[in-house]
C-alpha cells in the first residue's frame, strides 16, 4: 500500500469516527430541536418568543465561534475545546426534562448552542486536515451525511415517544443515552488521533496569507442565506398553531427534512469537488422555495417544503465548510471558520427574530422576506465564482 493510500485510509478513519460522534450528538440535540418549538408553546411561549429564542440560540451558537476559533488556533488545543464543547452541548438536552417554565427551557436551549459554539471551529479545523486527503467536498459531505443520519433518528425517536402518548419531558430524558455514546466515541477518537493536523500532507503555499476579498464576500453571501432561513422551531410552532400537522407527526416532518439534508450533503459535496460553487448556487435557488410551501401550503405542500428546506441545509453544510478550507490559510482555519460562523449567526439571529415578528403580522410578509434574502445571495456567489474560477464550464 502506497503512502498516499495509507494517508487516505487514516483520514477516512478519522472522518468516520468524528462522523459517528456527530451521528449520536445530532440524534440528541436534533431530537430535542424537533419538539422544542411545541414544548415552548405548551409552557406558554408566544411565536415571537419561539422565534427570538431560536434565533438567539443560533446567534450564540455562531457568534461565540469567533472567540473559540481564534483560541483554537492560538493555543492549538483543538481536542480540549472540542471535548468541552461537546460535553456542554450534550448535557443541556436531557436537562430539558426538568424545565418547569419556558424561561428555564429557553436558557437550556441557549446553553446547548453555547456548547456547539465552543466545539465547532476546532472540530471543523481538524476535519479539514483529513478532508484535504480525500476531497474536501466529499469529506465534509460524508461527515454531514453521518450527522444527519442522527438528525433523522432523533426526531423519529421523539415521534415514537409522542405516539406512545408520553410527554415531551420523557422524550428529552430518553436523549441521555445517545449523548453518553457520543462522548465515549469522542474520547476514543481523541486518543487514536491526538494530532489530526498531521493527516494533511503539507503542500506549497501558493496563495498569500490572510483573509482575502473572496473570503469576505463568502461570509456576506452565506449570511444572506442564513437571514432568510426560517429555524425549525418556528416552522414547528406554525404546524402546531394552525393544526396543519398532528403533534406526533411534526418530528417526522423534521426527520424527512434531515434525511434530505443527508442525501443532499453527499451528492452536493461530491459534485462540489468537480463543479465548484455552481452546485451551491443551484441548491440555494431551489431551497428558496421552501418558505411559501411550508407557511402557505397544505399538508402535502408543507412536506415538499420541508424537503427543500433540508436540501438547502445539506448543500450549505457540506459545501460551505469545504469552500472555506480553500479560502483560508491552513494555520488560520479555526479563526476563519469562527469569523464565518459569527457573521452567519448574526444574520441568522436577526432574520429569525424578524420572521417571528412577521409571523404575528402576516405570513405573506414572512415568506417574501425569506425568499428575497436567499435570492440576494446568488449574485454574490456568482461574483466569488468568477473571481476564483470555482464555476467550471
C-alpha positions in Angstrom: 0.0 0.0 0.0 1.4 3.4 -1.0 2.0 6.3 1.3 -0.9 8.1 -0.3 -3.2 5.1 0.3 -2.1 5.0 4.0 -2.7 8.7 4.4 -6.2 8.4 2.9 -7.1 5.4 5.0 -6.1 7.2 8.2 -8.1 10.3 7.0 -11.2 8.2 6.4 -10.9 6.5 9.8 -10.8 9.9 11.5 -13.7 11.3 9.4 -15.8 8.2 10.2 -15.0 8.4 13.9 -16.0 12.1 14.1 -19.0 11.2 11.9 -20.2 8.7 14.5 -19.8 11.3 17.2 -21.9 13.7 15.1 -24.5 11.0 14.5 -25.1 10.4 18.2 -24.8 14.1 19.1 -27.2 15.1 16.3 -29.6 12.4 17.4 -29.5 14.0 20.8 -30.0 17.7 20.1 -31.9 17.4 16.8 -34.3 15.1 18.6 -34.8 17.9 21.1 -34.9 20.5 18.4 -37.8 18.7 16.7 -40.1 19.2 19.7 -38.6 22.3 21.3 -41.0 24.7 19.5 -44.2 22.9 20.6 -42.7 22.4 24.1 -42.1 26.1 24.5 -45.7 26.7 23.3 -47.0 24.2 25.9 -45.1 26.1 28.5 -46.7 29.4 27.5 -44.3 30.9 25.0 -45.6 33.0 22.1 -44.5 32.9 18.4 -42.3 35.9 19.0 -40.6 34.2 21.9 -40.1 31.0 19.9 -38.6 33.0 17.0 -36.3 35.0 19.3 -35.1 32.1 21.3 -34.4 30.0 18.2 -32.6 33.0 16.5 -30.7 34.0 19.7 -29.6 30.4 20.2 -28.3 30.2 16.6 -26.6 33.6 17.1 -24.8 32.5 20.2 -24.0 29.2 18.6 -22.3 31.0 15.8 -21.1 34.3 17.2 -19.1 32.8 20.0 -17.3 30.7 17.4 -15.2 33.7 16.6 -13.5 33.5 20.0 -13.3 29.7 20.2 -11.9 29.5 16.7 -9.2 32.1 17.5 -8.5 30.3 20.8 -8.1 27.0 19.0 -5.6 28.5 16.5 -3.7 30.4 19.2 -3.4 27.5 21.7 -3.6 24.6 19.3 -5.8 22.9 22.0 -8.2 21.6 19.3 -9.2 18.5 21.2 -9.7 20.2 24.6 -12.1 22.7 23.1 -13.9 20.0 21.2 -14.3 17.9 24.3 -15.5 20.7 26.5 -17.9 22.0 23.9 -19.5 18.6 23.2 -20.0 18.0 27.0 -21.8 21.3 27.4 -23.7 20.8 24.2 -25.0 17.4 25.1 -25.5 17.7 28.8 -28.1 20.5 28.4 -30.5 18.4 26.3 -31.6 15.8 28.9 -31.9 18.6 31.5 -34.8 20.0 29.5 -36.9 17.2 31.0 -36.7 19.2 34.3 -37.6 22.6 32.9 -40.6 24.0 34.7 -41.1 27.2 32.7 -40.5 28.4 29.2 -37.8 30.7 30.6 -35.9 27.7 32.0 -36.3 25.7 28.8 -35.1 28.7 26.8 -32.0 29.0 29.0 -31.1 25.3 28.4 -31.6 25.6 24.7 -29.2 28.6 24.7 -26.6 26.6 26.8 -26.8 23.8 24.3 -26.0 26.2 21.5 -23.2 27.6 23.6 -21.5 24.2 23.7 -21.8 23.9 20.0 -20.1 27.2 19.6 -17.2 26.1 21.7 -16.5 22.9 19.8 -17.4 23.5 16.2 -14.5 25.6 14.9 -11.9 23.3 16.5 -13.6 20.2 15.2 -14.0 21.6 11.7 -10.4 22.7 11.6 -9.4 19.1 12.4 -11.8 17.7 9.9 -10.4 20.0 7.2 -7.0 18.3 7.5 -8.5 14.8 7.0 -10.8 16.0 4.2 -7.9 17.5 2.3 -6.7 14.0 1.6 -10.0 12.6 0.3 -11.5 15.7 -1.4 -12.9 18.4 0.8 -16.4 18.4 -0.6 -16.6 14.6 -0.3 -15.0 14.5 3.2 -17.3 17.2 4.6 -20.2 15.9 2.7 -19.7 12.4 4.2 -19.4 13.8 7.7 -22.5 15.9 7.1 -24.4 12.9 6.0 -23.3 11.0 9.1 -24.6 13.6 11.5 -27.8 13.9 9.5 -28.5 10.2 10.0 -28.6 11.1 13.7 -30.8 14.1 12.8 -33.3 11.7 11.2 -33.2 9.2 14.0 -33.6 11.8 16.8 -36.9 13.2 15.6 -38.2 9.7 14.8 -37.4 8.7 18.3 -39.3 11.7 19.6 -42.2 10.9 17.3 -42.3 7.4 18.8 -42.3 8.8 22.3 -45.2 11.2 21.5 -47.1 8.5 19.6 -47.0 6.4 22.7 -48.8 9.3 24.5 -45.8 10.0 26.6 -44.8 13.6 27.5 -42.3 15.9 25.9 -40.3 15.6 29.2 -39.8 11.8 28.8 -38.6 12.4 25.3 -35.9 14.8 26.5 -34.9 12.3 29.2 -34.6 9.5 26.7 -31.9 11.5 24.8 -29.4 10.9 27.7 -28.4 7.6 26.1 -27.1 8.8 22.7 -25.5 11.8 24.4 -23.3 9.5 26.5 -22.5 7.3 23.5 -21.3 10.4 21.6 -19.0 11.4 24.3 -17.5 7.9 24.6 -16.7 7.8 20.9 -15.3 11.3 21.0 -12.8 10.3 23.7 -11.7 7.3 21.7 -11.1 9.5 18.6 -9.0 11.9 20.7 -6.9 9.0 21.9 -6.4 7.5 18.5 -5.7 10.8 16.7 -4.1 13.2 19.1 -2.7 15.3 16.3 -5.2 15.4 13.3 -3.2 18.2 11.6 -0.7 15.5 10.6 -3.3 13.9 8.4 -2.9 16.7 5.9 0.1 16.4 3.6 2.0 19.7 3.5 1.8 21.4 0.1 3.4 24.6 -1.2 1.5 27.7 -0.1 0.6 29.3 -3.5 -1.7 32.0 -2.1 -0.8 34.9 0.2 -1.6 34.6 3.9 -4.6 36.3 5.5 -8.3 36.6 4.5 -8.8 37.8 1.0 -11.7 39.5 -0.7 -13.4 36.2 -1.8 -13.5 35.1 1.8 -15.3 38.2 3.0 -17.7 38.0 0.0 -18.4 34.4 1.0 -19.2 35.5 4.6 -21.7 38.0 3.2 -23.4 35.6 0.8 -23.7 32.9 3.5 -25.2 35.5 5.9 -27.9 36.4 3.4 -28.9 32.8 3.2 -28.9 32.5 7.0 -31.1 35.6 7.4 -33.7 34.1 5.1 -33.7 30.6 6.5 -36.5 30.0 9.0 -35.5 28.0 12.0 -37.4 24.7 12.6 -38.8 25.7 16.0 -40.8 28.5 14.3 -41.9 26.1 11.5 -43.0 23.5 14.1 -44.7 26.2 16.0 -46.7 27.1 12.9 -47.6 23.5 12.3 -48.8 23.2 15.9 -50.7 26.5 16.0 -52.7 26.1 12.7 -53.2 22.3 13.3 -51.7 21.6 9.8 -49.7 18.6 11.2 -50.7 16.4 14.1 -48.3 16.9 17.1 -46.8 13.3 16.8 -46.1 14.0 13.0 -44.1 17.2 13.5 -40.9 15.3 14.4 -41.5 13.0 11.3 -41.6 16.1 9.1 -38.3 17.2 10.6 -36.9 13.7 10.1 -37.8 13.8 6.4 -36.0 17.1 6.1 -32.9 15.7 7.8 -33.0 12.7 5.5 -33.0 15.0 2.5 -30.2 17.0 4.3 -28.0 13.9 4.5 -28.6 12.9 0.9 -28.0 16.4 -0.4 -24.8 16.7 1.6 -23.4 13.5 0.0 -24.4 14.5 -3.5 -23.6 18.2 -3.3 -20.3 17.6 -1.5 -19.2 15.2 -4.2 -20.3 17.5 -7.0 -18.5 20.5 -5.4 -15.1 18.8 -5.9 -15.9 18.7 -9.6 -18.1 21.7 -10.3 -17.4 24.3 -7.6 -19.8 26.8 -6.2 -22.3 26.4 -9.1 -23.7 23.4 -7.0 -24.4 25.7 -4.0 -26.0 28.3 -6.3 -28.4 25.8 -7.9 -29.3 24.3 -4.5 -29.9 27.7 -3.0 -32.3 28.7 -5.8 -34.3 25.5 -5.2 -34.3 25.8 -1.4 -35.6 29.4 -1.5 -39.0 27.9 -2.4 -39.4 26.2 1.0 -41.0 29.2 2.7 -44.1 29.6 0.6 -44.7 25.8 0.6 -44.2 25.5 4.4 -46.1 28.6 5.6 -48.8 29.0 2.9 -49.4 25.4 1.6 -51.5 22.5 2.8 -50.1 19.2 4.2 -48.6 17.9 1.0 -47.0 21.2 0.0 -45.7 21.6 3.6 -43.9 18.2 3.3 -42.4 19.2 -0.1 -41.3 22.5 1.5 -39.6 20.6 4.3 -37.7 18.5 1.7 -36.5 21.7 0.0 -35.5 23.1 3.4 -33.4 20.0 4.1 -31.9 20.2 0.6 -30.6 23.7 1.3 -29.2 22.7 4.7 -27.4 19.8 3.2 -25.8 21.8 0.4 -24.8 24.6 2.8 -23.4 22.2 5.5 -21.2 20.3 3.1 -20.1 22.9 0.5 -19.6 26.0 2.7 -17.1 24.2 5.0 -15.3 22.7 2.1 -15.1 26.0 0.3 -13.9 27.9 3.4 -11.0 25.5 3.8 -9.8 26.6 0.3 -10.3 30.3 1.2 -8.3 30.3 4.5 -4.6 29.5 5.2 -4.1 26.2 7.0 -2.8 27.8 10.1 -5.8 30.2 10.4 -8.7 27.8 9.7 -10.0 27.9 13.3 -10.2 31.7 13.1 -11.5 31.6 9.6 -14.3 29.3 10.5 -15.0 31.3 13.6 -15.4 34.6 11.8 -17.5 33.0 9.1 -19.9 31.4 11.7 -20.1 34.7 13.6 -21.3 36.6 10.6 -23.6 33.8 9.6 -25.1 33.5 13.1 -25.6 37.3 13.5 -27.7 37.4 10.3 -29.5 34.2 11.2 -30.5 35.6 14.5 -31.7 38.9 13.1 -33.6 37.1 10.3 -35.2 34.6 12.8 -36.2 37.3 15.2 -37.8 39.3 12.4 -39.6 36.3 11.0 -41.0 35.6 14.4 -42.4 39.2 14.4 -43.6 39.0 10.8 -45.4 35.7 11.7 -47.7 37.6 14.0 -48.3 40.3 11.4 -48.6 38.5 8.0 -47.4 35.1 6.7 -47.1 36.7 3.3 -44.6 39.2 4.5 -42.6 36.4 6.3 -42.5 34.4 3.1 -41.5 37.4 1.0 -38.6 38.3 3.4 -37.4 34.7 3.4 -37.3 34.2 -0.4 -35.8 37.7 -1.1 -32.9 37.3 1.3 -32.0 33.9 0.0 -32.1 35.0 -3.6 -29.9 38.0 -2.8 -27.1 35.6 -2.0 -27.0 34.3 -5.5 -25.3 37.2 -7.3 -22.6 37.3 -4.5 -21.8 33.6 -5.0 -21.6 34.2 -8.8 -19.1 37.0 -8.1 -17.0 34.8 -5.9 -17.1 32.0 -8.5 -16.0 34.5 -11.2 -13.1 35.7 -9.1 -11.8 32.3 -8.1 -12.8 30.3 -11.2 -14.8 27.9 -9.0 -17.5 27.5 -11.5 -16.2 25.2 -14.2 -17.7 25.4 -17.6 
